[in-house]
Amino acid sequence: MESTRRIRIAVLSSEGETVLRSLLDWLHHEDELRGRAVLERAAPRSGEMGGLVDALVVALGSGGAGAVLAQSLSTWLQQRRSDLKITITSDGRTIELDAQRVPDAQALIREVGGLLGDQEPGR
């Protein structure tokens, strides 16, 4: 039976929910990630009828899906034109990325890959 890991990606942007929907669409174009990513709604606060979308959750199995996610996320970030702050959480570990401070795509891939356990950080 394949073990599944839950990767939570939250994005802080002036574009709000639109940026998460863009990332979801981007990930659905990756064969290894298709059907594994969904939007997550925050629990509604008192007086609200429903929560807003506040994150994207990717379910990863064993194999190279984590490396595919890291590469795809890096490419998606390079295509963005607005300022973004991304928080990625997996197995109680968190990394934060500021899209304005990610000049080296390979360093980003290594950092995310390290978080996901597909490769050693800094390698």
C-alpha positions, 0 to 999 in steps of 0.5 A, a space after each residue: 500500500 502506497 504511503 501518501 504525504 500531504 503538502 500544504 501550499 499557502 500563498 500570500 498575494 495581492 491577487 488573493 484566491 486567484 493565485 492559488 487557482 492559477 497554481 492549481 491549474 498549473 499543477 493539473 498540467 503535470 502528469 504525475 500531479 494530475 488529480 493530486 492537488 485540491 484547494 483547501 478552504 479555511 474554516 468559516 468564522 462566526 457569522 460567515 456562511 463559508 470559508 475562503 480558499 486559503 491553501 492548496 493541498 497536494 497528496 504525494 505518494 512515493 516516487 519522484 512526485 516531490 521532485 516534479 512538484 518542486 520543479 513545477 512550483 519553481 517554473 510557475 514562480 518564474 512566470 509570476 509577475 506579482 509579489 508572492 510569499 509562499 509557505 510550504 508545509 509537510 510533515 510538520 516542517 515549513 519553508 517560506 519563500 519570497 518570490 522576489 528573493 528567488 533568483 536561483 531556480 535550482 536553489 529553490 528546487 533543492 530547498 523544496 525537494 529537501 522539504 519533501 524528502 526527495 533530495 538532501 537540502 543544499 545538495 
